Amino acid sequence: MTIAILLHEGMTASDATGPYEALRSIPGATVKFVAETPGPKRMDSGFLTLVADYGIDEVSHPDVLVVCAGSPVVPPGERVLSWIQTAHETSQWTTSVCAGTLLLGAAGLLQGVRATTHWPVMDMLASFGAIACPQERYVHDGKIITSAGNSAGIDMALYLTAQIAGDEIAEATQLLMGYDPQPPFDSGSPTKASPQVIKLAQSFMQNWIASELAKYEQLS
């Protein structure tokens, strides 16, 4: 079984590394990090680089597709969207993490599909014909599984592990990861966070987008 995790320049690292830690434990699975072009991809922080060992043309028919969110200021190229469409045609499972769900939508895969994504962009799902499920950490509809903010990618990947390899393998994987979330705060959702915290998070997001835009303009 080939699992392809789609990387992008300027993405958030945990979109890829969280699901990777769960999915790599599936017996017989090979995880491949892919991108439009192979090579190092600098993460949004600027401090970390992940390497795509394969270009998308080298992994055209993965059994499992994991689409991570890309840069907020650089739209996906037509080659990437076409690859997602083609990969989905033959995949056993097509999944997304965080705003990667929007790439599934842009590829035309979410019409009439129940889905979730990162809360700041939840309203964009309707433009792709998707049925938004903002209260869910992950949503399974047909062979598509979408997940919310980047930490939800771990939940999605453990659920997918159970679908492929059974509950016991998934539970053992969770145990080996030590994944037993007990966060010190209960503010991981806009329905739980205070208005002040939501406003602060939105300002962080705006500053990040402005920073990414400045870097993009400098490179251009």
N, C-alpha and C positions, 0 to 999 in steps of 0.2 A: 504494500500500500504506500503510495506516494502522497505526502502532505506538503502542499506548497503554501508558504507564508509570504504574502506580497509586501515588500518593503518599499518605502519612498524616502526621498530626501526631505528632511525637516519634519519627520513624523515623531510621535511619542514612543519611546523604546518599549515600554511595557505593553503596548498594543500587540507587539510581536513576542516578546520574551515571556509574558504571562501564559498565553496559550501554548507556546513551545514547551514549557516545563511540564505541562500536563500531557500534551499529545505525543511527545517523544517516548512516552512509556507504553504506548500501544504496541503489543507484540507484532513484529513483522513490519512495523511502519518505518519509513524513511522520511525525515523532515528536510525539506529543501527551502532555503531562503532565496526568493526570486525578486527581480525588479525589472523595470523596462530595459535597463542596461545593467549588466553585472558590475560588481565593485562595491567599494565602501559607500555607505549612506550616513551622512552626519545627522544625528538626531536633533530635535527641536531645541534642546538645551545648549547645543554647541559643544558639549563636553564629552559626548559619547558617540561612537561610530559602530554600526552594525554592517556586516558584509553580506551582500547578495552574491552567492557563489554562482548563480545561474541567471541568465537573461530569460525573459518570458518566452522567447521562441524555443528555448531548450526544454521547457517543461509545459508542453501544450495541453496535456490531458491528465492533470493530477486527479487522484481519487478524492482528495479533500482539499478544498480551497479556503484559505483564511485571508480575508481582505482587511488590511489595517487602514486606518485613516491616514490621509496624506497631509501635505502642507495646507494651511487654510488660505493661502494666497496663490498657490500654483495649481490650476485645474488639471485633472488627469488628462493625459494625451489620448488621442483616439486609439493608438496601438494598445494602451492599457485596457481601455474599455472593451475593445474588440477581443482582447485576450480573455477578459473576465467572461464575456458572453460565450466564447468558444469553450473555455474550461468548464463552465457551468453545464453546457450541453451534455457532457459525458461524466461529470463528477458524480460521486455518490453523495457527497455533502458539499454545500456551498455556505460559507459562514462569513461573518464580519465582526469586527471589534470597533467599538466607539463610532466615530463618524465614517468609518469604512462602509457602514450601511448605505451612506449616500452614494458611494461608488457603485454599489449593487443597483441602486435606483437609477443612476446615470447610465448604467449598462442595460437598463430596461428589464430588470429581473424582479421588480417589486410590485408590479401592477396587481392589486387585489390581495397582496400578501400582508399578513400580520407581521409587524416588525418593530424593533426598538433601536435607539441610537443614543448618543450622548445628549444630555438634556438641553444644552444651549441650541442645538440644531434640530430638536424633535419636530418642530413645526414644518420643517422642510420635507418631511416624509410624504406629506399629502401631495406635494408637487410631482411625486413619482408614482402616485396612485396607490401608495402603501396605506395600510391601516395601522396607525400609530398605537403602540401599547406602552405609554410612558411609565407605568408603574412596575414594569417587568425588568428583571436583570437580564434575562435572555428570552427569546421567543423562537419556538420551533414551529415552522409552517412548511409542510412538505419536506423537501430536502434542504431547505434554507433555514439556518439558525443565525439570528442576529443578536448582538449583545450591546449593552449600554456603555457607560463610561469605561475607560481602559481596564479597571480592576475587574469589571464584569466579564472580561474575556477569559479569566481563569474559570469562573463558574460555567461559562459556555463550553470551554474546552473539557472540563471534567464531565459535564453532561454528555458531550459528544463521545468522549472516551467510553462512557457507559453504553451508549448506543452501539458502538462498534465492537467493544471487547467485553462488555458485561459490567454489572455493578461492582463486583468484587475487585476487578482490575482498577476501576475508577476510584474505589474507596482506598485501595492500597496506594495508588498514586497520590491521592490527597494526603494520606498519612505521611508518605515519604517527603512530600513538599512541606509538611507541617502547616498545611493551610487550614487554620482554625480561627477565622477572623473574629477578633474581639476589639474593635477600634475604641480608642479612648473617647471618641465623640460620636454622637448620633446625628451627623450632618452630611451624610453621603448622598442625600437626595434633596432636591429643592422642596419636596413636600415636608421634609424634616428640618432643614436648615432655617435659621432665623433670617428675616429680611436683610439685616445688616451683613450677615455672612454671604447671602446670595449676591448682594451688591458688591461686596469685596471680591468674590469669585468672578463676577462679570468684569470687574475692572482688571483683574489678572488676565482674563481672556483677551480683553481689548488691547492691553499692553503687549501681550504675546503676539497677537495678530499684527499690531503696528511694527513690532520688532522684525517679524518674518517678512513683512512687506518691504521694510527698509533694506533688509539683506537681499531680497529678490531684486529690488530696483538697483542696488549697488552692483549685483552680478550682471544685470542686463545692460 
